[in-house]
């Protein structure tokens, strides 16, 4: 049973926003979080309150994603195709929200739209699949009055909006009425998304500090050389091609919230001080951006010992020398087959662009221009960390214990054939040499392991296909046919 079994979503949201658990304050807080002004007292505020009442029925263990309700409302009554799938409750909830606006008269629709400060763009976008005054439009049902409007979608939207400027609600066509009704549903769903999102997650507030034009926050992590770091910055928003789209459909311009864009990023710095972003997104308000960053940092901190950067593949908490065990949940094992697949992929890429690479060095793994060695490319292709400029292992040959110590500090374990292959790459000689020469030298080193080499190779890569001998693998061009013929039935 949930620890909040006796607590409603609105109460949890009020706690998260640090506002009184009263309807007015919560509606204002959720609206600001969504990038909108608080609705006007009366019908607009009552519709938002009704939305929150409907959402209070959702069990706390039902998890939604950021725009599940709004995406569903935009496609309603059809279900949107989303990955991951939208919870079935989203469709049920949008049914409940639709019930709030289905029976509103045209005059009430205008009152609510003005009270929620819907923009001309909100109504125009809703017009793409509107709600009809007598009911909801089916996907295949032709829109009334469509023949009287231009065929081009943008032109039809502009024509529809122009009609609003000249007629009162009692003269609206079904298409106009449906567009406003649909726009209201989408707005209510968007506010509902914010309530669901905030009520589902406990507060994880950070000590935000102003830095330049943005905010930063740090979370120290035991064992990590650098703290987790969050950033929030305002981003410019490209104006809509139709400037009037951002104007209020009804009411004065100051009632419409500015369409801002705030980006949050989470990551940590390298030893050299460079910040490496690991996750991020954009939000419509600073509060939502801070919330996204805070929740992400909280999730990272909760599993700090196994968190890896997505692009650099390094652990947030490196392992100390001599402490890594195969039972460590972060351990990744690199075998010879994975290495050969990376070599094969690089060889194919070179074949398709022969002018791109004249040769490959083994060390340093990254130079002053951020150019990479062959070892770096292979490790990166295997989604594994590699030494960088400033790391002690950056100038270490793969045969050097310093190199393997770097990998083990990030919970990467090499099988004996993989270790021998990487060390053998430098046996072709110094400088930049063609990939086939380095591969041949590395494979010769693997074959020279000892009398059990064939058994080790079979265990690492699978059995030889018919009409192929191990020595054939000295030719890098033979890797493709070999790996295809011996492809495992299950992922390794």
DOROLUM-315183 format. One record per residue (C-alpha): residue number from 0; residue in one letter; chain; x, z, y. Coordinates in pm, 1 decimal. Layout:
! DOROLUM-315183
 resi resn chain        x        z        y
  NUM    A     A        X        Z        Y
...
This chain:
! DOROLUM-315183
 resi resn chain        x        z        y
    0    X     A      0.0      0.0      0.0
    1    X     A    125.8    -81.9    347.7
    2    X     A    271.4    203.5    547.2
    3    X     A     35.4     95.4    828.0
    4    X     A   -273.8     82.2    605.2
    5    X     A   -481.5    281.9    854.3
    6    X     A   -349.7     99.0   1161.2
    7    X     A   -503.8   -216.5   1302.2
    8    X     A   -308.3   -518.6   1416.4
    9    X     A   -416.8   -465.6   1774.4
   10    X     A   -285.2   -108.5   1764.5
   11    X     A     46.6   -224.6   1621.9
   12    X     A     70.6   -496.8   1886.0
   13    X     A     -1.3   -249.1   2162.6
   14    X     A    278.9    -29.5   2030.5
   15    X     A    514.9   -325.9   2018.7
   16    X     A    429.9   -422.2   2376.8
   17    X     A    439.7    -55.9   2487.9
   18    X     A    100.2    -88.1   2653.1
   19    X     A   -208.5    133.7   2616.1
   20    X     A   -430.8     43.9   2321.8
   21    X     A   -697.4    -83.4   2557.1
   22    X     A   -842.4   -428.8   2544.5
   23    X     A   -743.4   -534.7   2895.6
   24    X     A   -376.8   -431.4   2877.2
   25    X     A   -325.5   -581.2   2532.8
   26    X     A   -485.2   -913.6   2630.5
   27    X     A   -259.8   -931.7   2936.9
   28    X     A     52.4   -851.2   2732.1
   29    X     A    -22.5  -1108.7   2462.0
   30    X     A   -100.2  -1372.0   2725.6
   31    X     A    231.9  -1312.2   2903.6
   32    X     A    413.2  -1322.6   2568.0
   33    X     A    253.6  -1663.7   2507.2
   34    X     A    356.7  -1792.0   2850.2
   35    X     A     13.0  -1767.3   3011.8
   36    X     A   -151.5  -1563.1   3284.7
   37    X     A   -401.8  -1300.3   3176.0
   38    X     A   -753.5  -1443.7   3142.7
   39    X     A  -1005.8  -1383.8   3414.3
   40    X     A  -1249.2  -1101.3   3358.2
   41    X     A  -1576.6  -1215.8   3208.0
   42    X     A  -1626.9  -1488.5   2950.1
   43    X     A  -1258.4  -1586.1   2921.0
   44    X     A  -1142.2  -1228.4   2860.9
   45    X     A  -1430.3  -1172.2   2617.0
   46    X     A  -1327.2  -1477.3   2412.8
   47    X     A   -971.1  -1346.9   2381.9
   48    X     A  -1100.6  -1002.0   2288.9
   49    X     A  -1323.3  -1163.6   2027.1
   50    X     A  -1019.4  -1346.5   1892.0
   51    X     A   -830.3  -1020.8   1854.0
   52    X     A  -1128.2   -858.3   1685.2
   53    X     A  -1135.2  -1141.4   1430.6
   54    X     A   -763.6  -1102.2   1364.3
   55    X     A   -792.1   -730.8   1301.9
   56    X     A   -947.7   -818.5    964.2
   57    X     A   -620.0   -974.1    841.9
   58    X     A   -433.7   -744.7    599.8
   59    X     A    -89.7   -648.8    723.5
   60    X     A     77.7   -782.8    411.0
   61    X     A    -42.5  -1137.9    489.6
   62    X     A    245.9  -1302.4    674.0
   63    X     A    203.9  -1594.8    909.1
   64    X     A    458.7  -1819.6   1074.0
   65    X     A    495.1  -1876.2   1446.8
   66    X     A    228.9  -2144.3   1502.4
   67    X     A     10.1  -2127.5   1191.1
   68    X     A   -317.5  -2072.2   1374.0
   69    X     A   -245.2  -2317.8   1654.3
   70    X     A   -130.9  -2589.3   1413.6
   71    X     A   -446.7  -2533.2   1212.6
   72    X     A   -664.5  -2540.3   1525.1
   73    X     A   -507.6  -2865.8   1644.4
   74    X     A   -600.4  -3035.3   1315.1
   75    X     A   -924.4  -2845.1   1256.5
   76    X     A  -1148.4  -2903.4   1063.5
   77    X     A   -880.5  -3077.7    853.7
   78    X     A   -602.4  -2855.8    721.6
   79    X     A   -254.9  -2928.4    856.5
   80    X     A     20.7  -3025.6    615.4
   81    X     A    298.6  -2776.0    674.3
   82    X     A    615.6  -2667.9    500.2
   83    X     A    605.7  -2389.3    404.7
   84    X     A    231.5  -2411.5    339.0
   85    X     A      4.2  -2255.6    595.7
   86    X     A   -162.2  -1943.5    453.3
   87    X     A   -519.2  -2014.0    347.3
   88    X     A   -625.2  -1730.3    576.8
   89    X     A   -529.7  -1946.4    874.9
   90    X     A   -815.2  -2187.3    804.6
   91    X     A  -1058.0  -1899.1    757.8
   92    X     A   -947.9  -1738.9   1082.8
   93    X     A   -975.8  -2062.9   1276.8
   94    X     A  -1330.9  -2089.5   1138.6
   95    X     A  -1398.0  -1750.5   1297.8
   96    X     A  -1239.1  -1856.7   1627.1
   97    X     A  -1436.7  -2180.2   1627.1
   98    X     A  -1754.4  -1975.7   1595.3
   99    X     A  -1669.0  -1813.6   1930.2
  100    X     A  -1684.7  -2145.2   2115.7
  101    X     A  -1918.8  -2364.3   1909.2
  102    X     A  -2239.4  -2252.6   2079.1
  103    X     A  -2108.2  -2233.6   2435.0
  104    X     A  -2289.9  -2458.0   2681.5
  105    X     A  -2099.7  -2707.1   2893.6
  106    X     A  -2121.9  -2471.2   3191.0
  107    X     A  -1985.1  -2184.5   2981.8
  108    X     A  -1706.2  -2406.2   2852.8
  109    X     A  -1599.1  -2481.8   3206.7
  110    X     A  -1617.0  -2113.9   3303.5
  111    X     A  -1401.4  -2017.2   3005.3
  112    X     A  -1156.2  -2302.1   3064.3
  113    X     A  -1110.3  -2199.3   3426.6
  114    X     A  -1079.5  -1833.3   3329.2
  115    X     A   -803.7  -1919.3   3080.6
  116    X     A   -638.2  -2158.0   3329.5
  117    X     A   -640.5  -2452.3   3090.7
  118    X     A   -440.0  -2742.1   3228.4
  119    X     A   -533.8  -3105.9   3242.4
  120    X     A   -276.0  -3163.0   2971.0
  121    X     A   -442.2  -2903.2   2747.2
  122    X     A   -770.9  -3090.1   2770.6
  123    X     A   -610.2  -3432.6   2736.7
  124    X     A   -425.7  -3334.9   2418.4
  125    X     A   -739.9  -3179.0   2272.6
  126    X     A   -917.7  -3507.8   2338.0
  127    X     A   -706.5  -3671.5   2066.2
  128    X     A   -930.8  -3505.0   1804.7
  129    X     A  -1206.0  -3334.5   2000.0
  130    X     A  -1496.5  -3110.6   1914.7
  131    X     A  -1835.7  -3263.6   1980.5
  132    X     A  -2109.5  -3084.9   2165.8
  133    X     A  -2340.5  -3106.3   1864.1
  134    X     A  -2072.1  -3000.0   1616.0
  135    X     A  -1718.1  -3063.7   1499.7
  136    X     A  -1604.0  -3424.8   1462.5
  137    X     A  -1517.9  -3555.5   1120.1
  138    X     A  -1185.7  -3738.0   1089.4
  139    X     A  -1358.6  -4072.1   1026.7
  140    X     A  -1648.9  -4030.5   1267.1
  141    X     A  -1621.4  -4259.5   1572.0
  142    X     A  -1611.8  -4076.7   1902.4
  143    X     A  -1914.5  -4121.1   2124.2
  144    X     A  -1855.2  -4331.6   2432.0
  145    X     A  -1520.7  -4444.8   2291.2
  146    X     A  -1605.1  -4809.7   2348.3
  147    X     A  -1643.9  -4743.4   2719.0
  148    X     A  -1289.6  -4607.0   2750.9
  149    X     A   -958.1  -4795.7   2732.4
  150    X     A   -802.2  -4840.9   2388.4
  151    X     A   -462.3  -4701.2   2483.7
  152    X     A   -456.7  -4329.4   2407.6
  153    X     A   -287.8  -4221.7   2730.8
  154    X     A   -517.1  -4441.8   2933.5
  155    X     A   -821.0  -4298.4   2756.0
  156    X     A   -699.9  -3946.1   2824.5
  157    X     A   -647.9  -4025.2   3190.9
  158    X     A   -992.3  -4185.5   3212.5
  159    X     A  -1151.9  -3886.6   3043.7
  160    X     A   -988.2  -3645.1   3287.0
  161    X     A  -1086.8  -3856.8   3582.5
  162    X     A  -1449.9  -3828.9   3477.2
  163    X     A  -1424.3  -3449.8   3499.1
  164    X     A  -1337.8  -3484.7   3867.4
  165    X     A  -1667.7  -3649.3   3948.1
  166    X     A  -1935.4  -3493.4   3728.2
  167    X     A  -2078.7  -3147.5   3677.2
  168    X     A  -2085.5  -2987.1   3329.0
  169    X     A  -2450.9  -3073.8   3274.4
  170    X     A  -2350.3  -3441.9   3305.7
  171    X     A  -2056.2  -3427.0   3063.5
  172    X     A  -2052.8  -3666.7   2774.6
  173    X     A  -2020.3  -3534.9   2420.4
  174    X     A  -1658.2  -3646.7   2428.2
  175    X     A  -1581.4  -3443.6   2739.0
  176    X     A  -1760.9  -3139.7   2603.6
  177    X     A  -1576.1  -3171.3   2274.7
  178    X     A  -1236.3  -3199.4   2441.7
  179    X     A  -1286.5  -2879.0   2642.6
  180    X     A  -1421.3  -2696.1   2338.2
  181    X     A  -1120.7  -2805.3   2132.5
  182    X     A   -876.4  -2706.2   2408.0
  183    X     A  -1031.0  -2359.1   2418.4
  184    X     A   -998.2  -2325.8   2041.2
  185    X     A   -630.9  -2425.8   2053.4
  186    X     A   -559.4  -2175.5   2332.9
  187    X     A   -733.6  -1891.7   2148.5
  188    X     A   -543.7  -1980.7   1832.0
  189    X     A   -213.7  -1975.4   2020.2
  190    X     A   -288.3  -1629.3   2155.9
  191    X     A   -387.2  -1525.6   1804.6
  192    X     A    -50.7  -1645.3   1673.9
  193    X     A    123.8  -1416.1   1920.9
  194    X     A    -85.1  -1116.6   1813.8
  195    X     A    -22.8  -1183.6   1443.9
  196    X     A    348.1  -1231.4   1500.6
  197    X     A    403.8   -915.4   1699.4
  198    X     A    179.5   -695.4   1485.6
  199    X     A    351.8   -803.7   1164.6
  200    X     A    697.6   -683.4   1263.2
  201    X     A    812.5   -341.2   1383.4
  202    X     A    977.1   -324.1   1726.2
  203    X     A   1353.0   -383.9   1716.4
  204    X     A   1440.5   -351.0   2082.1
  205    X     A   1791.9   -415.3   2205.7
  206    X     A   1985.3   -305.2   2510.8
  207    X     A   1978.2   -633.2   2700.2
  208    X     A   2236.2   -687.9   2972.2
  209    X     A   2233.0   -955.3   3240.5
  210    X     A   2513.2  -1207.0   3204.2
  211    X     A   2524.7  -1501.8   3438.9
  212    X     A   2187.4  -1672.1   3417.1
  213    X     A   2085.9  -1510.3   3089.2
  214    X     A   2074.9  -1193.5   2883.5
  215    X     A   2299.1  -1069.8   2604.5
  216    X     A   2275.3   -784.2   2355.1
  217    X     A   2521.0   -654.8   2095.4
  218    X     A   2466.7   -478.4   1762.5
  219    X     A   2780.1   -329.1   1603.4
  220    X     A   2792.8   -366.5   1224.3
  221    X     A   2997.6   -135.8   1003.6
  222    X     A   3292.0   -326.3    857.8
  223    X     A   3247.2   -633.2   1077.3
  224    X     A   3534.8   -721.9   1311.6
  225    X     A   3286.4   -847.1   1569.1
  226    X     A   2934.7   -723.3   1653.7
  227    X     A   2627.2   -932.5   1609.1
  228    X     A   2535.9  -1091.9   1938.6
  229    X     A   2211.7  -1222.6   2083.7
  230    X     A   2168.4  -1445.0   2385.5
  231    X     A   1860.0  -1543.0   2583.4
  232    X     A   1879.5  -1814.6   2847.6
  233    X     A   1628.1  -2012.6   3049.4
  234    X     A   1632.2  -2385.1   2982.0
  235    X     A   1507.9  -2657.3   3212.9
  236    X     A   1188.5  -2825.3   3103.4
  237    X     A   1143.3  -3195.3   3143.5
  238    X     A    835.7  -3256.4   3358.5
  239    X     A    549.7  -3438.6   3193.6
  240    X     A    546.9  -3810.7   3277.4
  241    X     A    201.5  -3754.2   3423.3
  242    X     A    268.7  -3486.4   3686.3
  243    X     A    -97.6  -3389.1   3705.4
  244    X     A    -94.2  -3288.2   3336.2
  245    X     A     51.0  -2946.9   3430.4
  246    X     A   -212.2  -2880.5   3696.0
  247    X     A   -509.6  -2656.1   3621.4
  248    X     A   -816.9  -2843.7   3502.5
  249    X     A  -1021.7  -2619.0   3730.6
  250    X     A   -913.2  -2348.1   3969.3
  251    X     A   -615.1  -2308.4   4200.7
  252    X     A   -258.0  -2399.2   4102.4
  253    X     A   -137.4  -2038.8   4116.2
  254    X     A   -362.3  -1952.3   3821.6
  255    X     A   -157.1  -2171.6   3590.6
  256    X     A    150.8  -2022.6   3429.5
  257    X     A    473.3  -2214.9   3471.5
  258    X     A    564.6  -2401.6   3156.1
  259    X     A    901.1  -2236.9   3100.1
  260    X     A   1134.8  -2266.4   2807.7
  261    X     A   1358.2  -1985.1   2689.5
  262    X     A   1620.8  -2025.2   2418.3
  263    X     A   1747.1  -1742.5   2204.6
  264    X     A   2054.4  -1762.8   1986.4
  265    X     A   2206.7  -1516.1   1743.2
  266    X     A   2555.9  -1518.1   1599.4
  267    X     A   2894.4  -1356.3   1626.8
  268    X     A   3234.4  -1434.5   1769.6
  269    X     A   3550.0  -1546.8   1595.6
  270    X     A   3876.9  -1356.5   1629.6
  271    X     A   3966.1  -1590.2   1916.0
  272    X     A   3654.4  -1488.4   2109.4
  273    X     A   3449.8  -1808.0   2066.3
  274    X     A   3080.9  -1745.1   2011.4
  275    X     A   2935.0  -1916.1   1704.4
  276    X     A   2556.9  -1948.2   1701.4
  277    X     A   2396.7  -1897.1   1363.5
  278    X     A   2025.1  -1906.5   1441.6
  279    X     A   1809.9  -1985.1   1738.9
  280    X     A   1488.6  -2129.1   1874.7
  281    X     A   1296.2  -2187.1   2195.4
  282    X     A   1000.2  -1988.4   2322.6
  283    X     A    755.0  -2016.0   2608.9
  284    X     A    845.3  -1682.1   2765.8
  285    X     A   1144.9  -1456.2   2807.4
  286    X     A    959.3  -1180.3   2621.8
  287    X     A    899.8  -1404.4   2320.6
  288    X     A   1264.3  -1516.5   2322.8
  289    X     A   1384.2  -1156.7   2328.5
  290    X     A   1145.1  -1074.0   2046.6
  291    X     A   1272.0  -1360.6   1831.5
  292    X     A   1633.3  -1260.5   1885.9
  293    X     A   1561.7   -893.0   1821.7
  294    X     A   1381.8   -958.2   1496.1
  295    X     A   1655.3  -1192.7   1376.7
  296    X     A   1929.5   -942.3   1454.9
  297    X     A   1733.1   -670.8   1277.9
  298    X     A   1706.3   -889.1    967.3
  299    X     A   2077.0   -971.3    979.0
  300    X     A   2176.8   -608.1   1023.0
  301    X     A   1958.3   -503.6    730.2
  302    X     A   2150.2   -734.2    495.4
  303    X     A   2480.0   -738.2    682.2
  304    X     A   2703.1   -726.2    373.4
  305    X     A   2576.4  -1064.1    246.9
  306    X     A   2509.0  -1250.6    573.7
  307    X     A   2704.6  -1575.6    611.2
  308    X     A   2718.2  -1806.9    907.9
  309    X     A   2528.8  -2125.2    829.7
  310    X     A   2791.3  -2367.3    957.0
  311    X     A   3117.1  -2176.6    907.0
  312    X     A   3004.3  -2002.8    587.1
  313    X     A   3200.0  -1688.0    677.7
  314    X     A   3078.4  -1340.7    596.6
  315    X     A   2973.9  -1114.5    879.2
  316    X     A   3146.3   -829.7    690.3
  317    X     A   3467.7   -961.7    530.4
  318    X     A   3588.4   -791.4    213.9
  319    X     A   3900.5   -580.7    235.7
  320    X     A   4197.1   -671.5     12.9
  321    X     A   4150.1   -554.5   -343.0
  322    X     A   3782.3   -460.2   -300.3
  323    X     A   3609.0   -778.7   -416.6
  324    X     A   3439.8   -769.0   -756.4
  325    X     A   3242.8  -1031.2   -943.5
  326    X     A   2935.8   -805.8   -916.6
  327    X     A   2943.3   -841.9   -537.7
  328    X     A   2611.3  -1011.7   -445.5
  329    X     A   2790.3  -1230.1   -190.3
  330    X     A   3037.1  -1381.2   -439.0
  331    X     A   3053.2  -1759.8   -457.1
  332    X     A   3256.5  -1924.4   -735.5
  333    X     A   3426.0  -2256.9   -671.7
  334    X     A   3494.3  -2460.0   -985.0
  335    X     A   3678.2  -2784.3  -1043.3
  336    X     A   3362.2  -2991.8  -1080.8
  337    X     A   3241.2  -2899.5   -732.4
  338    X     A   3583.5  -2988.1   -591.4
  339    X     A   3591.0  -3322.6   -770.3
  340    X     A   3242.5  -3400.8   -639.2
  341    X     A   3363.7  -3330.9   -284.2
  342    X     A   3668.7  -3554.8   -340.0
  343    X     A   3444.1  -3828.4   -478.7
  344    X     A   3212.0  -3805.7   -177.3
  345    X     A   3503.2  -3826.1     65.8
  346    X     A   3652.2  -4122.5   -120.6
  347    X     A   3320.4  -4306.8   -104.1
  348    X     A   3296.8  -4233.7    268.7
  349    X     A   3647.9  -4369.5    323.0
  350    X     A   3566.6  -4679.9    122.5
  351    X     A   3274.0  -4748.9    354.3
  352    X     A   3487.2  -4693.4    667.8
  353    X     A   3848.9  -4774.0    577.9
  354    X     A   3958.5  -4765.4    941.4
  355    X     A   3854.1  -4402.2    987.7
  356    X     A   4136.9  -4227.8    798.5
  357    X     A   4499.0  -4331.4    747.9
  358    X     A   4595.2  -4025.1    546.9
  359    X     A   4544.8  -3657.2    485.5
  360    X     A   4763.2  -3354.2    548.4
  361    X     A   4735.7  -3025.6    359.4
  362    X     A   4838.0  -2785.4    638.3
  363    X     A   4759.9  -2673.0    898.6
  364    X     A   4396.7  -2650.3    799.0
  365    X     A   4290.2  -2689.3   1163.5
  366    X     A   4510.1  -2807.6   1449.1
  367    X     A   4493.2  -2766.3   1825.7
  368    X     A   4255.2  -3061.7   1851.0
  369    X     A   4026.1  -2909.4   1583.4
  370    X     A   4125.9  -3187.6   1343.6
  371    X     A   4090.7  -3074.5    982.1
  372    X     A   4305.9  -3097.2    670.5
  373    X     A   4191.2  -3237.0    336.7
  374    X     A   4152.6  -2883.9    202.2
  375    X     A   3925.9  -2795.6    494.1
  376    X     A   3710.1  -3102.1    437.0
  377    X     A   3670.4  -3024.6     66.6
  378    X     A   3582.2  -2659.9    125.5
  379    X     A   3333.9  -2752.5    395.8
  380    X     A   3172.0  -3011.0    166.6
  381    X     A   3127.8  -2728.1    -84.5
  382    X     A   2965.0  -2510.7    188.5
  383    X     A   3254.2  -2264.9    181.2
  384    X     A   3463.2  -2112.1    462.4
  385    X     A   3804.3  -2247.2    551.2
  386    X     A   4094.6  -2116.5    761.6
  387    X     A   4081.1  -2201.4   1129.9
  388    X     A   4318.2  -2202.7   1423.2
  389    X     A   4429.2  -1843.6   1479.0
  390    X     A   4375.9  -1730.0   1118.9
  391    X     A   4697.5  -1621.4    939.7
  392    X     A   4595.0  -1847.8    650.5
  393    X     A   4566.7  -2155.0    874.0
  394    X     A   4924.4  -2256.7    798.5
  395    X     A   4924.9  -2130.1    439.6
  396    X     A   4951.8  -2382.5    157.0
  397    X     A   4672.9  -2344.5   -101.1
  398    X     A   4939.6  -2217.3   -342.9
  399    X     A   5022.4  -1932.4   -101.4
  400    X     A   4856.3  -1596.3   -182.4
  401    X     A   4762.7  -1573.1    185.5
  402    X     A   4529.3  -1869.8    141.9
  403    X     A   4346.4  -1726.2   -156.7
  404    X     A   4333.1  -1384.8     13.0
  405    X     A   4143.6  -1551.6    298.6
  406    X     A   3889.4  -1696.6     57.5
  407    X     A   3848.0  -1365.3   -125.6
  408    X     A   3793.1  -1186.6    206.1
  409    X     A   3485.4  -1406.8    237.3
  410    X     A   3382.5  -1347.2   -125.6
  411    X     A   3492.9  -1687.5   -254.2
  412    X     A   3653.6  -1690.2   -599.8
  413    X     A   3841.3  -1991.2   -736.8
  414    X     A   3840.0  -2072.5  -1107.2
  415    X     A   4193.3  -2134.8  -1246.3
  416    X     A   4152.0  -2516.4  -1259.0
  417    X     A   4011.0  -2521.4   -903.7
  418    X     A   4299.1  -2306.3   -779.5
  419    X     A   4549.0  -2535.6   -949.8
  420    X     A   4384.5  -2847.2   -807.0
  421    X     A   4395.0  -2720.9   -447.1
  422    X     A   4756.5  -2609.4   -485.9
  423    X     A   4845.0  -2945.6   -639.5
  424    X     A   4726.5  -3142.7   -336.6
  425    X     A   5051.5  -3061.5   -154.8
  426    X     A   5267.5  -3177.9   -446.2
  427    X     A   5216.6  -3537.6   -336.9
  428    X     A   5442.2  -3461.9    -39.0
  429    X     A   5425.7  -3355.4    325.6
  430    X     A   5260.8  -3538.3    611.9
  431    X     A   4951.3  -3755.5    600.8
  432    X     A   4908.9  -3929.7    266.6
  433    X     A   4621.2  -4135.7    124.8
  434    X     A   4351.4  -3950.5    -64.7
  435    X     A   4424.6  -4126.9   -398.4
  436    X     A   4785.3  -4002.0   -392.8
  437    X     A   4692.5  -3643.6   -316.8
  438    X     A   4417.7  -3647.7   -579.4
  439    X     A   4651.1  -3786.7   -845.7
  440    X     A   4910.0  -3516.2   -774.0
  441    X     A   4644.5  -3246.2   -791.9
  442    X     A   4504.0  -3373.8  -1123.2
  443    X     A   4854.8  -3392.8  -1273.5
  444    X     A   4898.5  -3027.3  -1180.3
  445    X     A   4570.8  -2946.2  -1356.3
  446    X     A   4675.6  -3135.8  -1670.1
  447    X     A   5003.4  -2943.4  -1674.2
  448    X     A   4832.8  -2603.6  -1704.1
  449    X     A   4903.1  -2581.2  -2077.9
  450    X     A   4780.9  -2661.6  -2423.6
  451    X     A   4428.8  -2540.7  -2349.4
  452    X     A   4386.9  -2774.6  -2054.2
  453    X     A   4132.8  -2995.4  -2232.6
  454    X     A   3915.8  -2697.2  -2322.9
  455    X     A   3937.4  -2565.3  -1967.9
  456    X     A   3847.5  -2903.5  -1826.2
  457    X     A   3551.1  -2939.8  -2057.7
  458    X     A   3427.7  -2594.5  -1960.6
  459    X     A   3466.6  -2674.3  -1590.1
  460    X     A   3341.3  -3030.5  -1570.9
  461    X     A   3154.7  -3107.5  -1893.2
  462    X     A   3270.0  -3327.0  -2184.9
  463    X     A   3429.2  -3666.2  -2138.8
  464    X     A   3186.6  -3957.5  -2166.3
  465    X     A   3248.1  -4226.3  -2424.8
  466    X     A   3534.7  -4467.9  -2360.4
  467    X     A   3699.1  -4237.9  -2106.9
  468    X     A   4015.2  -4026.9  -2139.3
  469    X     A   4119.5  -3733.4  -1924.0
  470    X     A   4408.9  -3933.1  -1786.3
  471    X     A   4158.3  -4177.3  -1637.9
  472    X     A   4069.7  -3905.9  -1386.7
  473    X     A   4406.8  -3954.6  -1218.5
  474    X     A   4234.5  -4246.5  -1049.3
  475    X     A   4009.1  -4115.0   -773.4
  476    X     A   3784.6  -4419.2   -818.9
  477    X     A   3700.1  -4297.8  -1172.0
  478    X     A   3545.2  -3975.7  -1043.6
  479    X     A   3212.5  -4136.3   -956.8
  480    X     A   3140.0  -4277.4  -1304.8
  481    X     A   3272.4  -3958.6  -1466.9
  482    X     A   3062.2  -3718.0  -1258.4
  483    X     A   2750.9  -3932.3  -1299.2
  484    X     A   2794.4  -3955.7  -1677.9
  485    X     A   2854.9  -3580.2  -1714.3
  486    X     A   2598.0  -3459.8  -1461.5
  487    X     A   2461.4  -3121.9  -1579.0
  488    X     A   2091.7  -3093.7  -1661.2
  489    X     A   2070.7  -2780.9  -1450.5
  490    X     A   2243.7  -2694.9  -1122.8
  491    X     A   2570.8  -2515.0  -1179.7
